[in-house]
Amino acid sequence: MIVLAGVAVKGFGQTAPAANADVAVATFEAQNFDFGKIKQGTPVTHEFKFTNTGKVPMIITNVQASCGCTTPDWSKEPIPAGGKGFIKATYNAASVGAFNKAVTVTANIPNGSVQLFIKGEVTTTPVNNK
């Protein structure tokens, strides 16, 4: 077992990420957004804005929401060093109650991905009895 543990440590040491100048750096204005109270059935969208503060173009390979109730959109073209990009998250507001959803952005950034979060509370739409 000691030999196996030594091999495992050596293996992890070789695959551990090192500081690398060949990655982009996404500097977000904010990584969390609170919609507050929203009416049921009224979709809401927030745009997370970021700057690539790295030295190479940032290439977003995927953006995945934590559920089907959230639809992402993002900058599709490479974002040059110093350039700006966006990640949009649209929540469908179909279900009443509090929500807290994650959007995972996969790109050539440190650790390979970053998570953004939206939250809020969906309330029932007032009924007009006229």
Phi, psi and omega in degrees: 000324180297320179296316180297318179298319179296321178294318180297317180296316179298318179299315180293322180299325181284334183260355180296137181293137177254162176300128188225126179282353183267025176239154175276164177230116179270111177258104183276145173296322176201149179250001179227143175218135180248115178286343186074216179270132178230155181280141178301138178084002179249099181300147179231148182230139172234141178251115174275123181255144180215163174239137175278102180266010176276188184253358179233159177300141177268129180241113178275119182264338179195149171226121186234126175276155183285350177204169180287352181280352182237129180247122179266157170217157185200169175296118184272332181274153176303139179262115183294161175306129182086352181277167181247149179217181182214156169229122177256141176232120178250122180259132187282344177056034181282326185255137179286140176126177181285148175222151177213106187241147178253148173233119182261125180256121178254127184200178177278064181238165177307138183069356175083343180202165176217147179252139174244152184228138171239148177211169179168192178221125178269128180246158180290145178286132178302140180267131179265113184265029181273000000 
